[in-house]
Amino acid sequence: MSPFVIGEEYERSRLLEFLGSGQTQSGVLWGREEQGCLICTSGGRGGKKAGYSDERISDGTWWYFGQGRTGDQSLRNAANSKLSSGNFSVLLFTTREPTAKEVADRGTYGKLFSYCGQFNVSGFEQFVPINGSRQGDKLWRFRLLPVGEEKYNYYSEQNDLALDSSSDLREMQHRLLSLNSSRVEPRINLAEYRSRSAAVHLYASLRSNGQCEACGSVAPFTRLDGRGFLEVHHLTRLADEGPDLPSNVAALCPNCHRRAHYSIDRKDFGKRLQDAIELKENIIAG
Ligand SMILES: [Zn+2]
């Protein structure tokens, strides 16, 4: 749920304004206005000369290279540690140099940023270029999984965590916490990632007991499988997909869900919701 339109181009200042960021370097951006969000810009580094480059794979996912211009890259710098935490939604932009006419029209040589959509980090791995200027350096690349393809299928999705609607809530909570499910791991595969995501959605749905966890209303209609229809909202990121901790998801009626994303009081609303969910989680934990 971002204000950017896929395929449209934006000035860098617009990206920084959205995040509330004053960063001057390129690459990965973040800020205080959208704390669950990273903007990743691709291009202007890597390429044939360097021996590696960001790349879109045919299934719609991306490999996105970490930050660190020389030598081995570390997962401890601010950008790479945020990417590897799995706790952030990623807005991905590709960059290009402006044409001479655009420079004249805009009065700046600044690059243009084309929006590619919203992603989650589903895993990462080390990559060592075999040629180019970064040959032999240990780089990190992150797998970006597009958001939005399976929005309403979660609860019924089969998952190999063997969680189902008859499971005890406390037992489910315990298992999800023991998976440390908000974190991504090297070489986690997409099936496992989706399975975790499905598990945490099922958990929120069961915890809600068919009532919106914000306003308490009964779900507006009943799903085909008999459960009340509620949407699962992530409290601290932009995207409502991906695995997470039980304390970071809420099952909401469609009105409250829109409110959580779009209302003028969404920050206060989110805070109150977070407190309410924390209380529920403590009660379940006993
Ligand atoms: Zn509601």
Boltz pocket constraint, residues with backbone or C-beta under 6 A from the ligand:
constraints:
  - pocket:
      binder: B
      contacts: [[A, 212], [A, 213], [A, 214], [A, 215], [A, 216], [A, 217], [A, 252], [A, 253], [A, 254], [A, 255], [A, 256], [A, 257]]
      max_distance: 6.0
